[in-house]
Amino acid sequence: MLKRQRILLQLLADSGGTLNRTRLFKLAFLLSRLGKANCLENFYEFLPYLYGPYSFTLNHELDNLACSGMVNFNDDGKITLSAKGGEAANSLNEPGLSYDRKLIRNGYGKLGQQSLIQTVYKQYPWFTVKSSKALAKNATQINCRCTNYTIGYQAYQVDGLLNFLLKQGIRQLIDTRRNPVSRRYGFHRGTLVKLCQKVGITYVHIPELGIPSSWRQDLTSEESFKTLFKRYDSEILDKHTCLLTELAKQIAKEPSALMCQERDHTHCHRSRLADRLSRLNGLPVLELNDLYDRTI
């Protein structure tokens, strides 16, 4: 069981063992924003959705916790901590986390449901931008100039990635992986298509511009990466000139980000792809990960 799942169970325990889904999500969000414990670095990430801050990953893992008998979903829509879940929650003892939990419990745990929601909306207006209620919106959608944006998802949960893209004003995510599969929730093509659609981002997959996994074996030095990218230039980019021309035009019309998995763009083919597109559309190249610490 992941540490963040045990923390989620502790939030349930702190609330008497029973919460409705909306309240649990709001308290988890507040813990992610206000908590200082080191273990929260890998806690759930959130994005703006229909009812404020939401985490598709949390929702997915909550279902898994139910399947494993850690929690129960009641007929009235509430979530109850089981005895097994209580044992799992008690097994986690992280320095500083008890203080953070107390902060959430005392500061927000006693608020009524509507008061809690309104407090979160007021304190974190960005997360109302996708609200289903017009009167609840305290933020407007961000617009940005078209550029050859690139991003690697390695350091993100899918919620954090989509939230970051929305905050940058990205409207289209261009998946440049040859094989868009992943064991991490949200990054398999089928799931990513659905999640992008839910938050208003267009998903496009262009496998022809990806690198075959067999080419990425034994990349142990800078020289091996240079050899790989030289091969990528000659055997893939040079052979897809028409596709590149159309993609360059598309990027010049709609704020788009070229996505792959690798965190370091200098070790990823997306940097070579972006450079080639820049020659075609005349737009600069910008790696979005370089902006992350200054904008989130």
Helices and strands as residue ranges (DSSP letters): H 3-14, E 18-20, H 21-34, G 38-42, E 47-49, E 52-54, H 56-67, E 71-73, E 78-81, H 83-90, H 97-107, H 113-123, G 125-128, G 134-136, E 148-152, H 158-168, E 172-175, H 189-198, E 202-205, G 207-209, G 213-216, H 222-235, G 237-239, H 241-253, E 256-260, G 265-267, H 269-281, E 285-287, G 288-291, H 292-295
